[in-house]
Protein backbone atom coordinates (compact mmCIF):
# COMPACT_ATOMS: atom_id res chain seq x y z
CA UNK A 1 0.00 0.00 0.00
CA UNK A 2 2.52 2.93 -0.01
CA UNK A 3 6.22 3.21 0.54
CA UNK A 4 8.14 2.77 3.73
CA UNK A 5 8.16 6.47 4.37
CA UNK A 6 4.35 6.55 4.37
CA UNK A 7 4.17 3.68 6.85
CA UNK A 8 6.84 5.27 9.02
CA UNK A 9 4.92 8.52 9.02
CA UNK A 10 1.71 6.75 10.03
CA UNK A 11 3.39 4.87 12.87
CA UNK A 12 5.10 8.04 13.99
CA UNK A 13 1.79 9.89 13.94
CA UNK A 14 0.18 7.12 15.94
CA UNK A 15 2.95 7.11 18.52
CA UNK A 16 2.99 10.86 18.72
CA UNK A 17 -0.75 11.18 19.17
CA UNK A 18 -0.75 8.57 21.90
CA UNK A 19 2.30 9.79 23.75
CA UNK A 20 0.54 12.87 25.07
CA UNK A 21 -1.93 10.88 27.15
CA UNK A 22 -0.81 9.66 30.55
CA UNK A 23 -2.03 6.69 32.50
CA UNK A 24 -3.23 4.67 29.48
CA UNK A 25 -1.38 1.59 28.28
CA UNK A 26 -2.11 2.36 24.67
CA UNK A 27 0.08 5.41 25.01
CA UNK A 28 3.17 3.23 25.34
CA UNK A 29 4.05 2.49 21.75
CA UNK A 30 7.78 3.13 21.64
CA UNK A 31 10.30 0.42 20.97
CA UNK A 32 11.71 0.64 24.48
CA UNK A 33 8.96 -1.80 25.42
CA UNK A 34 11.32 -4.43 24.06
CA UNK A 35 13.32 -4.09 27.23
CA UNK A 36 10.67 -6.04 29.12
CA UNK A 37 10.74 -8.93 26.69
CA UNK A 38 12.67 -12.04 27.67
CA UNK A 39 16.18 -12.25 26.21
CA UNK A 40 15.64 -15.75 24.97
CA UNK A 41 12.60 -17.23 23.27
CA UNK A 42 11.47 -20.70 24.12
CA UNK A 43 11.66 -23.31 21.46
CA UNK A 44 8.34 -24.43 20.07
CA UNK A 45 7.37 -27.74 21.62
CA UNK A 46 6.71 -30.70 19.37
CA UNK A 47 3.01 -31.34 19.84
CA UNK A 48 0.31 -33.17 17.96
CA UNK A 49 -1.01 -31.34 14.93
CA UNK A 50 -4.44 -32.81 15.48
CA UNK A 51 -5.10 -32.32 19.17
CA UNK A 52 -7.26 -29.46 20.36
CA UNK A 53 -8.28 -30.38 23.87
CA UNK A 54 -7.55 -27.23 25.68
CA UNK A 55 -8.41 -24.07 27.34
CA UNK A 56 -6.32 -21.04 28.08
CA UNK A 57 -6.52 -18.36 30.59
CA UNK A 58 -3.95 -15.61 30.63
CA UNK A 59 -1.77 -13.86 28.12
CA UNK A 60 0.55 -16.07 26.14
CA UNK A 61 -0.54 -16.96 22.68
CA UNK A 62 -0.09 -17.65 19.07
CA UNK A 63 -2.44 -18.29 16.21
CA UNK A 64 -2.88 -20.44 13.11
CA UNK A 65 -5.29 -19.91 10.28
CA UNK A 66 -6.96 -23.22 9.62
CA UNK A 67 -6.85 -26.78 10.90
CA UNK A 68 -3.98 -28.51 9.18
CA UNK A 69 -5.85 -31.74 8.59
CA UNK A 70 -9.38 -33.07 8.41
CA UNK A 71 -8.50 -36.22 10.37
CA UNK A 72 -9.71 -35.81 13.92
CA UNK A 73 -8.19 -38.52 16.08
CA UNK A 74 -6.21 -38.01 19.21
CA UNK A 75 -3.11 -39.95 20.25
CA UNK A 76 -4.86 -41.63 23.16
CA UNK A 77 -7.52 -43.07 20.88
CA UNK A 78 -4.91 -44.26 18.36
CA UNK A 79 -2.97 -46.02 21.12
CA UNK A 80 -6.01 -47.89 22.41
CA UNK A 81 -7.13 -48.75 18.88
CA UNK A 82 -3.76 -50.36 18.18
CA UNK A 83 -3.86 -52.25 21.45
CA UNK A 84 -7.25 -53.75 20.60
CA UNK A 85 -6.05 -54.97 17.21
CA UNK A 86 -2.53 -56.15 18.00
CA UNK A 87 -3.23 -57.39 21.49
CA UNK A 88 -0.36 -55.48 23.08
CA UNK A 89 1.47 -52.18 23.04
CA UNK A 90 5.12 -52.09 23.98
CA UNK A 91 6.38 -49.72 26.66
CA UNK A 92 8.44 -47.91 24.05
CA UNK A 93 5.40 -47.39 21.83
CA UNK A 94 3.36 -46.06 24.72
CA UNK A 95 6.13 -43.69 25.75
CA UNK A 96 6.36 -42.45 22.19
CA UNK A 97 2.62 -41.90 22.02
CA UNK A 98 2.62 -40.14 25.40
CA UNK A 99 5.05 -37.59 24.04
CA UNK A 100 2.49 -36.79 21.35
CA UNK A 101 -0.35 -36.14 23.79
CA UNK A 102 -1.93 -32.77 22.95
CA UNK A 103 -1.43 -30.00 25.45
CA UNK A 104 -4.65 -29.18 27.27
CA UNK A 105 -6.23 -25.76 26.88
CA UNK A 106 -8.21 -24.02 29.60
CA UNK A 107 -10.22 -20.81 29.90
CA UNK A 108 -8.77 -18.56 32.59
CA UNK A 109 -10.28 -15.15 31.78
CA UNK A 110 -13.18 -13.53 29.94
CA UNK A 111 -14.11 -10.04 28.79
CA UNK A 112 -17.23 -8.68 27.09
CA UNK A 113 -18.85 -5.55 25.78
CA UNK A 114 -22.56 -6.22 25.17
CA UNK A 115 -25.99 -4.56 25.26
CA UNK A 116 -26.56 -6.39 28.58
CA UNK A 117 -23.36 -5.62 30.40
CA UNK A 118 -19.67 -4.89 30.24
CA UNK A 119 -18.35 -7.76 32.37
CA UNK A 120 -19.09 -11.50 32.26
CA UNK A 121 -20.92 -11.58 35.59
CA UNK A 122 -23.34 -8.74 34.89
CA UNK A 123 -23.86 -9.96 31.34
CA UNK A 124 -24.76 -13.48 32.42
CA UNK A 125 -26.90 -12.44 35.37
CA UNK A 126 -29.01 -10.36 32.98
CA UNK A 127 -29.30 -13.35 30.67
CA UNK A 128 -30.43 -15.58 33.53
CA UNK A 129 -33.07 -13.03 34.47
CA UNK A 130 -34.37 -12.99 30.91
CA UNK A 131 -33.68 -9.31 30.30
CA UNK A 132 -33.63 -8.01 26.75
CA UNK A 133 -30.95 -5.67 25.42
CA UNK A 134 -32.94 -4.86 22.27
CA UNK A 135 -34.21 -1.28 21.98
CA UNK A 136 -34.84 1.52 19.52
CA UNK A 137 -31.71 2.80 17.78
CA UNK A 138 -30.52 6.10 19.25
CA UNK A 139 -27.13 6.66 17.63
CA UNK A 140 -28.58 8.05 14.39
CA UNK A 141 -31.91 8.96 12.82
CA UNK A 142 -33.26 5.75 11.30
CA UNK A 143 -36.87 6.86 10.86
CA UNK A 144 -36.67 6.22 7.11
CA UNK A 145 -35.64 2.57 7.58
CA UNK A 146 -38.12 -0.31 7.88
CA UNK A 147 -36.03 -1.62 10.80
CA UNK A 148 -35.38 0.82 13.64
CA UNK A 149 -34.29 -1.48 16.46
CA UNK A 150 -31.02 -3.16 17.48
CA UNK A 151 -29.01 -4.55 20.35
CA UNK A 152 -27.26 -1.20 20.74
CA UNK A 153 -24.72 -0.52 23.48
CA UNK A 154 -26.02 2.68 25.06
CA UNK A 155 -23.10 3.52 27.34
CA UNK A 156 -19.47 2.63 26.87
CA UNK A 157 -16.20 3.91 28.34
CA UNK A 158 -12.57 3.38 27.36
CA UNK A 159 -11.25 5.34 30.33
CA UNK A 160 -8.01 3.89 31.65
CA UNK A 161 -7.89 1.33 28.85
CA UNK A 162 -7.40 3.27 25.60
CA UNK A 163 -5.71 6.63 25.07
CA UNK A 164 -8.27 9.43 24.51
CA UNK A 165 -6.87 10.48 21.12
CA UNK A 166 -6.96 6.92 19.84
CA UNK A 167 -10.49 6.52 21.17
CA UNK A 168 -11.59 9.36 18.91
CA UNK A 169 -9.88 7.91 15.84
CA UNK A 170 -10.68 4.22 16.18
CA UNK A 171 -13.76 2.43 14.95
CA UNK A 172 -15.97 1.05 17.70
CA UNK A 173 -15.18 -2.52 16.73
CA UNK A 174 -11.56 -1.86 17.69
CA UNK A 175 -12.49 -0.09 20.91
CA UNK A 176 -14.77 -2.93 21.96
CA UNK A 177 -12.02 -5.41 21.10
CA UNK A 178 -9.35 -3.57 23.08
CA UNK A 179 -11.44 -3.05 26.19
CA UNK A 180 -12.84 -6.60 26.20
CA UNK A 181 -9.33 -7.97 25.69
CA UNK A 182 -7.91 -6.02 28.61
CA UNK A 183 -10.87 -6.96 30.78
CA UNK A 184 -10.19 -10.63 30.00
CA UNK A 185 -6.65 -10.17 31.26
CA UNK A 186 -7.88 -8.49 34.42
CA UNK A 187 -10.48 -11.20 34.94
CA UNK A 188 -7.71 -13.77 34.51
CA UNK A 189 -5.59 -12.21 37.23
CA UNK A 190 -2.92 -11.05 34.80
CA UNK A 191 -1.45 -8.08 36.59
CA UNK A 192 1.65 -6.24 35.41
CA UNK A 193 3.76 -8.40 37.73
CA UNK A 194 2.24 -11.58 36.34
CA UNK A 195 2.66 -10.32 32.79
CA UNK A 196 6.34 -9.66 33.44
CA UNK A 197 6.83 -13.40 33.98
CA UNK A 198 5.27 -14.33 30.63
CA UNK A 199 7.39 -15.29 27.65
CA UNK A 200 5.85 -12.76 25.29
CA UNK A 201 7.12 -14.57 22.23
CA UNK A 202 4.63 -17.29 23.22
CA UNK A 203 1.67 -14.98 23.79
CA UNK A 204 -0.68 -14.18 20.91
CA UNK A 205 -3.86 -12.39 19.91
CA UNK A 206 -6.47 -13.77 17.51
CA UNK A 207 -9.57 -11.59 17.65
CA UNK A 208 -11.52 -11.26 14.42
CA UNK A 209 -14.29 -9.17 12.94
CA UNK A 210 -16.87 -9.84 10.25
CA UNK A 211 -17.29 -6.24 9.16
CA UNK A 212 -14.17 -4.42 10.35
CA UNK A 213 -14.02 -0.64 10.60
CA UNK A 214 -17.05 0.13 8.47
CA UNK A 215 -17.70 3.50 10.17
CA UNK A 216 -14.10 4.62 9.65
CA UNK A 217 -14.28 3.61 6.00
CA UNK A 218 -17.67 5.27 5.52
CA UNK A 219 -16.35 8.51 7.02
CA UNK A 220 -13.39 8.36 4.64
CA UNK A 221 -15.72 8.06 1.65
CA UNK A 222 -17.67 11.08 2.85
CA UNK A 223 -14.42 13.04 3.19
CA UNK A 224 -13.35 11.94 -0.29
CA UNK A 225 -16.44 13.61 -1.74
CA UNK A 226 -14.81 16.88 -0.73
CA UNK A 227 -11.16 16.03 -1.35
CA UNK A 228 -8.70 13.24 -0.71
CA UNK A 229 -6.87 15.76 1.44
CA UNK A 230 -9.72 15.55 3.94
CA UNK A 231 -9.20 11.82 4.46
CA UNK A 232 -7.64 10.63 7.71
CA UNK A 233 -4.28 8.83 7.47
CA UNK A 234 -5.84 6.27 9.81
CA UNK A 235 -8.76 5.44 7.52
CA UNK A 236 -7.09 2.44 5.87
CA UNK A 237 -5.30 0.77 8.81
CA UNK A 238 -8.16 1.37 11.23
CA UNK A 239 -10.68 -0.12 8.79
CA UNK A 240 -8.87 -3.45 8.40
CA UNK A 241 -10.05 -6.41 10.47
CA UNK A 242 -6.58 -7.39 11.65
CA UNK A 243 -5.67 -4.05 13.19
CA UNK A 244 -7.57 -4.66 16.44
CA UNK A 245 -5.45 -7.70 17.28
CA UNK A 246 -2.35 -5.86 16.14
CA UNK A 247 -3.05 -2.83 18.35
CA UNK A 248 -3.69 -5.01 21.39
CA UNK A 249 -0.47 -6.95 20.83
CA UNK A 250 1.39 -3.69 20.30
CA UNK A 251 0.14 -2.43 23.63
CA UNK A 252 0.92 -5.64 25.49
CA UNK A 253 4.22 -6.37 23.76
CA UNK A 254 3.00 -9.84 22.74
CA UNK A 255 5.07 -11.23 19.87
CA UNK A 256 3.36 -14.56 19.29
CA UNK A 257 0.75 -15.41 16.64
CA UNK A 258 -1.23 -12.31 15.72
CA UNK A 259 -3.89 -12.03 13.04
CA UNK A 260 -7.62 -11.97 12.49
CA UNK A 261 -10.07 -14.30 10.80
CA UNK A 262 -13.17 -13.04 9.04
CA UNK A 263 -15.78 -15.70 8.34
CA UNK A 264 -18.92 -13.59 8.62
CA UNK A 265 -20.97 -14.46 11.71
CA UNK A 266 -18.89 -17.57 12.45
CA UNK A 267 -15.79 -15.42 13.05
CA UNK A 268 -15.66 -15.71 16.84
CA UNK A 269 -15.72 -19.51 16.85
CA UNK A 270 -13.10 -19.72 14.10
CA UNK A 271 -10.78 -17.49 16.12
CA UNK A 272 -11.26 -19.42 19.35
CA UNK A 273 -10.60 -22.81 17.75
CA UNK A 274 -7.52 -21.62 15.89
CA UNK A 275 -6.16 -19.94 19.01
CA UNK A 276 -6.58 -23.19 20.92
CA UNK A 277 -4.84 -25.07 18.11
CA UNK A 278 -1.80 -22.80 18.45
CA UNK A 279 -1.57 -23.82 22.10
CA UNK A 280 -2.10 -27.54 21.56
CA UNK A 281 0.56 -27.58 18.85
CA UNK A 282 3.04 -25.95 21.19
CA UNK A 283 3.24 -22.68 19.27
CA UNK A 284 1.90 -20.59 22.14
CA UNK A 285 1.15 -20.76 25.85
CA UNK A 286 -1.40 -17.96 26.11
CA UNK A 287 -3.92 -16.58 23.60
CA UNK A 288 -6.47 -13.79 23.69
CA UNK A 289 -9.17 -14.76 21.20
CA UNK A 290 -12.69 -13.92 20.14
CA UNK A 291 -14.55 -11.46 17.95
CA UNK A 292 -15.81 -7.88 17.75
CA UNK A 293 -18.23 -5.97 15.51
CA UNK A 294 -20.07 -2.67 15.47
CA UNK A 295 -22.09 -1.71 12.38
CA UNK A 296 -25.21 -0.10 13.80
CA UNK A 297 -24.74 2.79 11.41
CA UNK A 298 -26.74 3.80 8.32
CA UNK A 299 -24.71 1.78 5.82
CA UNK A 300 -24.72 -1.29 8.08
CA UNK A 301 -28.42 -1.16 8.82
CA UNK A 302 -29.24 -0.38 5.20
CA UNK A 303 -27.14 -3.26 3.94
CA UNK A 304 -28.90 -5.87 6.07
CA UNK A 305 -32.28 -4.34 5.27
CA UNK A 306 -31.42 -4.78 1.59
CA UNK A 307 -30.69 -8.45 2.32
CA UNK A 308 -34.19 -8.71 3.81
CA UNK A 309 -32.64 -10.33 6.86
CA UNK A 310 -33.83 -8.07 9.70
CA UNK A 311 -36.89 -8.11 11.92
CA UNK A 312 -39.30 -5.21 11.45
CA UNK A 313 -41.00 -5.59 14.82
CA UNK A 314 -40.33 -1.97 15.75
CA UNK A 315 -43.34 -1.53 18.02
CA UNK A 316 -42.03 -3.90 20.68
CA UNK A 317 -38.23 -4.17 20.40
CA UNK A 318 -37.82 -6.58 23.32
CA UNK A 319 -40.11 -9.07 21.55
CA UNK A 320 -38.42 -8.84 18.15
CA UNK A 321 -35.74 -11.52 18.57
CA UNK A 322 -37.62 -14.79 19.06
CA UNK A 323 -35.70 -17.90 17.96
CA UNK A 324 -37.88 -20.92 17.12
CA UNK A 325 -41.07 -18.95 17.69
CA UNK A 326 -43.65 -19.12 14.88
CA UNK A 327 -43.87 -15.29 14.79
CA UNK A 328 -40.17 -14.69 14.14
CA UNK A 329 -39.52 -12.42 11.15
CA UNK A 330 -35.75 -12.00 10.96
CA UNK A 331 -32.75 -11.31 13.17
CA UNK A 332 -32.04 -8.20 15.22
CA UNK A 333 -28.60 -6.68 14.71
CA UNK A 334 -26.42 -6.19 17.78
CA UNK A 335 -22.92 -4.95 18.56
CA UNK A 336 -20.12 -5.72 20.99
CA UNK A 337 -17.16 -7.98 21.63
CA UNK A 338 -16.26 -11.17 23.45
CA UNK A 339 -12.74 -12.26 24.35
CA UNK A 340 -11.50 -15.45 26.01
CA UNK A 341 -8.13 -15.83 27.68
CA UNK A 342 -6.97 -19.32 26.71
CA UNK A 343 -3.99 -20.85 28.40
CA UNK A 344 -2.02 -24.08 28.33
CA UNK A 345 -3.02 -26.08 31.41
CA UNK A 346 0.39 -26.42 33.05
CA UNK A 347 1.14 -22.76 32.39
CA UNK A 348 -2.11 -21.79 34.10
CA UNK A 349 -1.53 -24.10 37.06
CA UNK A 350 2.02 -22.86 37.55
CA UNK A 351 0.86 -19.28 38.08
CA UNK A 352 -2.12 -20.32 40.20
CA UNK A 353 -4.76 -19.17 37.74
CA UNK A 354 -8.45 -19.83 38.31
CA UNK A 355 -9.65 -22.26 35.65
CA UNK A 356 -13.22 -21.68 34.48
CA UNK A 357 -13.53 -24.48 31.95
CA UNK A 358 -11.59 -26.64 29.53
CA UNK A 359 -11.68 -26.21 25.76
CA UNK A 360 -12.00 -29.66 24.22
CA UNK A 361 -12.09 -29.02 20.48
CA UNK A 362 -14.12 -27.91 17.51
CA UNK A 363 -14.56 -27.93 13.77
CA UNK A 364 -15.29 -25.88 10.64
CA UNK A 365 -17.24 -26.87 7.52
CA UNK A 366 -18.82 -25.19 4.52
CA UNK A 367 -22.37 -25.69 3.21
CA UNK A 368 -21.23 -25.10 -0.39
CA UNK A 369 -24.83 -24.24 -1.18
CA UNK A 370 -25.77 -20.51 -1.17
CA UNK A 371 -24.26 -17.16 -0.18
CA UNK A 372 -26.85 -16.44 2.54
CA UNK A 373 -29.34 -19.32 2.81
CA UNK A 374 -28.63 -22.41 4.93
CA UNK A 375 -28.34 -25.78 3.26
CA UNK A 376 -31.83 -27.38 3.43
CA UNK A 377 -30.62 -30.85 4.42
CA UNK A 378 -28.40 -29.47 7.20
CA UNK A 379 -25.49 -31.62 6.03
CA UNK A 380 -22.88 -28.91 6.63
CA UNK A 381 -24.00 -28.28 10.20
CA UNK A 382 -24.26 -32.00 11.00
CA UNK A 383 -20.75 -32.53 9.63
CA UNK A 384 -19.41 -29.65 11.74
CA UNK A 385 -20.93 -31.11 14.91
CA UNK A 386 -19.69 -34.64 14.18
CA UNK A 387 -16.17 -33.43 13.41
CA UNK A 388 -16.15 -31.30 16.57
CA UNK A 389 -17.09 -34.32 18.67
CA UNK A 390 -14.34 -36.37 17.03
CA UNK A 391 -11.80 -33.60 17.51
CA UNK A 392 -12.75 -33.32 21.20
CA UNK A 393 -12.56 -37.09 21.64
CA UNK A 394 -16.03 -37.35 23.19
CA UNK A 395 -19.31 -39.00 22.22
CA UNK A 396 -22.58 -37.25 21.39
CA UNK A 397 -24.04 -38.57 24.65
CA UNK A 398 -21.54 -36.42 26.55
CA UNK A 399 -23.13 -33.21 25.23
CA UNK A 400 -26.05 -32.09 27.38
CA UNK A 401 -26.05 -28.35 26.61
CA UNK A 402 -26.04 -26.49 23.29
CA UNK A 403 -25.80 -22.74 22.90
CA UNK A 404 -27.34 -22.55 19.45
CA UNK A 405 -26.64 -20.10 16.65
CA UNK A 406 -30.44 -19.61 16.26
CA UNK A 407 -30.83 -16.05 15.00
CA UNK A 408 -34.63 -15.80 14.77
CA UNK A 409 -34.80 -16.29 11.01
CA UNK A 410 -37.51 -18.54 9.50
CA UNK A 411 -35.18 -20.94 7.68
CA UNK A 412 -32.01 -20.84 9.76
CA UNK A 413 -33.61 -21.70 13.10
CA UNK A 414 -35.28 -24.83 11.74
CA UNK A 415 -32.27 -26.11 9.82
CA UNK A 416 -30.09 -25.89 12.93
CA UNK A 417 -32.80 -27.46 15.09
CA UNK A 418 -33.12 -30.41 12.71
CA UNK A 419 -29.34 -30.86 12.72
CA UNK A 420 -29.24 -30.81 16.52
CA UNK A 421 -32.15 -33.24 16.69
CA UNK A 422 -30.36 -35.53 14.24
CA UNK A 423 -27.14 -35.50 16.29
CA UNK A 424 -28.47 -35.36 19.86
CA UNK A 425 -32.24 -35.90 19.73
CA UNK A 426 -32.17 -39.16 21.68
CA UNK A 427 -30.51 -37.51 24.69
CA UNK A 428 -33.23 -36.75 27.27
CA UNK A 429 -30.86 -34.49 29.22
CA UNK A 430 -30.11 -32.15 26.30
CA UNK A 431 -30.98 -28.46 26.79
CA UNK A 432 -30.76 -25.93 23.97
CA UNK A 433 -31.01 -22.13 24.11
CA UNK A 434 -30.19 -19.03 22.08
CA UNK A 435 -28.41 -16.04 23.62
CA UNK A 436 -29.55 -13.98 20.63
CA UNK A 437 -33.10 -13.91 21.98
CA UNK A 438 -31.85 -11.24 24.42
CA UNK A 439 -28.92 -9.45 22.78
CA UNK A 440 -29.61 -9.90 19.08
CA UNK A 441 -27.03 -10.99 16.54
CA UNK A 442 -23.58 -9.53 17.22
CA UNK A 443 -22.29 -10.72 13.84
CA UNK A 444 -18.56 -11.55 14.07
CA UNK A 445 -18.68 -11.12 17.85
CA UNK A 446 -21.63 -13.45 18.37
CA UNK A 447 -19.68 -16.70 18.65
CA UNK A 448 -17.23 -15.24 21.16
CA UNK A 449 -19.90 -13.62 23.32
CA UNK A 450 -21.89 -16.87 23.25
CA UNK A 451 -18.73 -18.77 24.20
CA UNK A 452 -18.57 -16.56 27.29
CA UNK A 453 -22.22 -17.41 28.02
CA UNK A 454 -21.42 -21.11 27.57
CA UNK A 455 -18.49 -20.96 29.99
CA UNK A 456 -20.63 -19.02 32.46
CA UNK A 457 -23.26 -21.76 32.25
CA UNK A 458 -20.58 -24.30 33.15
CA UNK A 459 -19.37 -22.11 36.03
CA UNK A 460 -22.77 -21.33 37.52
CA UNK A 461 -24.74 -24.49 36.79
CA UNK A 462 -27.55 -22.40 35.29
CA UNK A 463 -28.60 -22.10 31.65
CA UNK A 464 -30.43 -18.98 30.56
CA UNK A 465 -33.98 -18.96 29.14
CA UNK A 466 -35.19 -18.62 25.58
CA UNK A 467 -37.24 -15.47 25.92
CA UNK A 468 -40.11 -14.78 23.51
CA UNK A 469 -40.63 -18.47 22.80
CA UNK A 470 -44.37 -17.96 23.29
CA UNK A 471 -45.74 -19.80 20.26
CA UNK A 472 -43.15 -22.42 19.25
CA UNK A 473 -42.85 -23.38 15.62
CA UNK A 474 -44.82 -26.58 14.97
CA UNK A 475 -41.70 -28.22 13.52
CA UNK A 476 -39.88 -27.86 16.85
CA UNK A 477 -40.05 -30.24 19.82
CA UNK A 478 -39.88 -27.95 22.84
CA UNK A 479 -38.63 -30.82 25.02
CA UNK A 480 -35.11 -29.98 23.83
CA UNK A 481 -35.44 -26.23 24.38
CA UNK A 482 -34.94 -24.28 27.58
CA UNK A 483 -38.21 -22.56 28.48
CA UNK A 484 -39.05 -18.99 29.43
CA UNK A 485 -37.21 -19.31 32.76
CA UNK A 486 -33.61 -20.23 33.60
CA UNK A 487 -32.94 -23.88 34.41
CA UNK A 488 -30.48 -25.76 36.59
CA UNK A 489 -28.10 -27.98 34.64
CA UNK A 490 -25.02 -29.95 35.62
CA UNK A 491 -23.16 -29.59 32.34
CA UNK A 492 -21.04 -32.53 31.21
CA UNK A 493 -19.93 -30.93 27.94
CA UNK A 494 -21.32 -27.96 26.06
CA UNK A 495 -21.39 -27.23 22.35
CA UNK A 496 -21.66 -23.73 20.86
CA UNK A 497 -22.59 -23.23 17.20
CA UNK A 498 -21.93 -20.26 14.93
CA UNK A 499 -22.76 -20.02 11.23
CA UNK A 500 -22.18 -17.28 8.67
CA UNK A 501 -22.91 -16.00 5.18
CA UNK A 502 -21.07 -18.07 2.59
CA UNK A 503 -22.11 -21.31 4.28
CA UNK A 504 -19.56 -21.02 7.10
CA UNK A 505 -20.26 -23.51 9.90
CA UNK A 506 -18.42 -23.88 13.19
CA UNK A 507 -18.92 -25.84 16.39
CA UNK A 508 -16.75 -25.61 19.50
CA UNK A 509 -16.90 -27.63 22.72
CA UNK A 510 -16.21 -26.71 26.36
CA UNK A 511 -16.42 -28.83 29.50
CA UNK A 512 -15.85 -28.46 33.23
CA UNK A 513 -12.16 -28.71 34.08
CA UNK A 514 -11.33 -31.96 35.87
Secondary structure, DSSP 8 states (H G I E B T S, - for coil): ---HHHHHHHHHHHHHHHHT--S-GGG--SGGGGGGS-SS--------SS---B---SS-----SS-S-S----HHHHHHHHHHHHS---HHHHHHHHTT----EEEEEEEEEBTTBSSHHHHHHHHHTT----EE--SS--TTSS--EEB-------TTTS-HHHHHHS-HHHHHHHHHHHHHHHHTT--HHHHHTS-GGGEEEEEE-SS-SHHHHHHHHHHHTT-GGGS-TTTTGGGSTTHHHHHHHHHHT--S-EE----GGGHHHHHHHHHHHHHHTTS-SEEEEEEEE---SHHHHHHHHHTT-B----TTGGGT--TTBTT--SB-BB-EEEEEEEEEHHHHHHTT----EEEEEEEEEE--S-SSS--TT-HHHHHHHHHHHHHHT--GGG--EEE----S-HHHHHHHHHHHHHHHTT-TT-EEE-THHHH-B-GGGHHHHHHHHHHHHHHHSEE---TT-SSB-TT--GGGB--SS-EE---S-EEEEEEETTTEEEEEEEE---
